[in-house]
């Protein structure tokens, strides 16, 4: 069995174990955070922000470097590391640090999410289990991810606050090592749940006592020492695909250059054909099809489609898709190929190359903060749908999400379909964010998976029910994402 096949098997077994557990809140799943839910450590994002703002003095830098070189192997190591952090946060307001934690989560930390763990959390929630984050990190680091996961509670190292300002002291015991195990046992007791019925997920040996305290321990991308311990104890191991480092590797840089080079070549060929035919629409259609085919083919990134017949069966129509990545645009080009245009935020018009191409393709640029302007900007798109048969692609979430979590659907796409008298066709995209996260500039290898759902007739809809229909279609997306075939494509080679 290859390494990839082994990872597939382990992932399927972990999901099966969750689904075989008794449903209901009598089962609790405890997830460690750093190294388990995410690849790497959230504290690094906070420290890098301070380095960029020249907020780190030489003494602190030396202490931090020495602490990092030694690693955190004992409770005393963690206390020293924590004391460095607390000294820098002392006197800062709790609100300021919560805002910083949320900003760093959106800009950086969310991109390190392990999708395999995201699926486990979703599986536990489908079973009605309680999901709890259990981390030695502070609430400022953990809370944004806990909210994104929909966790029921957060167990973490709590910091003392007086009059809204951090005092530089810890409340009670830190949750490193034995402290976390004790907190988990106390939480299970408070919920009147038997720890033997609980699941625990962690990556480091310091969490051995925590994992030993639950009935279903799982070592997630474990350190060598935890992997050895898991082997001795018979604990399952789940290896997650690496999420890459701070800087792109040579392979990813080369892949990105090849992709955009191929796209440029296809666009040049399309431009020639467009000039030959004297048709801007010919250029746009060829650019979408030829440019994307060349770029995907050269870069080794594949698109796997289920329900491809629905891409052409009901045109003109409004295609709605879930939006995680800048890479969604090339995916749409490859899938829809010709006879379509799109909607983008007004800032997209200023993106070099893409902005000009969007304008040539008659993309509607909307000001998301100005409803009247957005409605006026969409008028030509509605006319093209109704009068010229040009389909429209829209992301009803309105903006890219930092994780696979599906946002609320706005009503614009559904109003447009009703006004033009055309059907809605849902495109459910999985793992585009793993190929290119919303904040990334380079591409990773792999296969994007797409399910195209059957067209939805809107001829009997009325404007007053647009919100209800938007929620119905969103539920279709949620169901499709939750019941996706078990096989998850593997990300391509990386030199990280």
LINRAMO-V294508 format. One record per backbone hydrogen bond with DSSP energy under -1.0 kcal/mol. NH is the residue of the N-H (numbers start at 1). CO is the residue of the C=O. If there is no record, write none. Layout:
<<NH:CO> <NH:CO>>
This chain:
<<6:2> <7:3> <8:4> <9:5> <10:6> <11:7> <12:8> <13:9> <14:10> <15:11> <16:12> <17:13> <18:14> <19:15> <20:16> <24:127> <27:24> <29:130> <30:199> <31:132> <32:201> <35:40> <36:33> <37:33> <38:33> <39:112> <44:41> <46:42> <47:43> <48:44> <49:45> <50:46> <51:47> <52:48> <53:49> <54:51> <55:50> <61:57> <62:58> <63:59> <64:60> <65:61> <66:62> <67:63> <68:64> <69:65> <70:66> <71:67> <78:74> <79:75> <80:76> <81:77> <82:78> <83:79> <84:80> <85:81> <86:82> <87:83> <88:84> <89:85> <90:86> <91:166> <92:89> <94:164> <97:93> <98:94> <99:95> <100:96> <101:97> <102:98> <103:99> <104:100> <105:101> <106:102> <107:103> <108:104> <109:104> <110:105> <111:108> <112:109> <113:110> <114:37> <118:114> <119:115> <120:116> <121:117> <122:118> <123:119> <124:120> <125:121> <126:122> <127:123> <128:125> <129:124> <130:27> <132:29> <133:153> <134:31> <135:155> <142:138> <143:139> <146:142> <147:143> <148:144> <149:145> <151:146> <152:131> <153:131> <155:133> <157:137> <160:169> <162:165> <165:162> <166:92> <167:160> <171:158> <179:176> <181:177> <182:178> <183:179> <184:180> <185:181> <186:182> <187:183> <188:184> <189:185> <190:186> <191:187> <192:189> <193:188> <197:194> <198:195> <199:28> <200:216> <201:30> <202:218> <207:204> <208:205> <211:207> <212:208> <213:209> <214:211> <215:195> <216:198> <218:200> <219:236> <220:202> <221:238> <223:203> <227:223> <228:224> <229:225> <230:226> <231:227> <232:228> <233:229> <234:230> <235:230> <238:219> <253:249> <254:250> <255:251> <256:252> <257:253> <258:254> <259:255> <260:256> <261:257> <262:258> <263:259> <264:260> <265:261> <266:262> <267:263> <268:264> <269:265> <270:266> <271:267> <272:268> <273:269> <274:270> <275:271> <276:272> <277:273> <279:274> <283:279> <284:280> <285:281> <286:282> <287:283> <288:284> <289:285> <290:286> <292:288> <293:289> <294:290> <295:291> <296:292> <297:293> <298:294> <299:295> <300:296> <301:296> <302:446> <304:448> <306:450> <310:307> <311:308> <312:309> <313:309> <318:423> <319:392> <320:425> <321:394> <328:325> <329:326> <331:327> <332:328> <333:329> <334:330> <335:331> <336:332> <337:333> <338:336> <341:391> <344:364> <346:366> <348:345> <349:346> <350:347> <351:348> <354:352> <355:351> <357:353> <358:354> <359:355> <360:356> <361:357> <362:359> <363:358> <364:342> <366:344> <370:367> <374:370> <375:371> <376:372> <377:373> <378:374> <382:378> <383:379> <384:380> <385:381> <386:382> <387:383> <388:384> <390:384> <391:339> <392:317> <393:341> <394:319> <398:395> <401:323> <410:396> <415:411> <416:412> <417:413> <418:414> <419:415> <420:416> <421:417> <422:417> <424:456> <425:318> <427:320> <428:451> <430:449> <435:431> <436:432> <440:437> <444:435> <448:302> <449:430> <450:304> <451:428> <452:306> <453:426> <456:424> <461:458> <465:462> <466:463> <469:465> <470:466> <471:467> <472:468> <473:469> <474:470> <475:471> <476:472> <477:473> <478:474> <479:475> <480:476> <481:477> <482:478> <483:479> <492:445>>
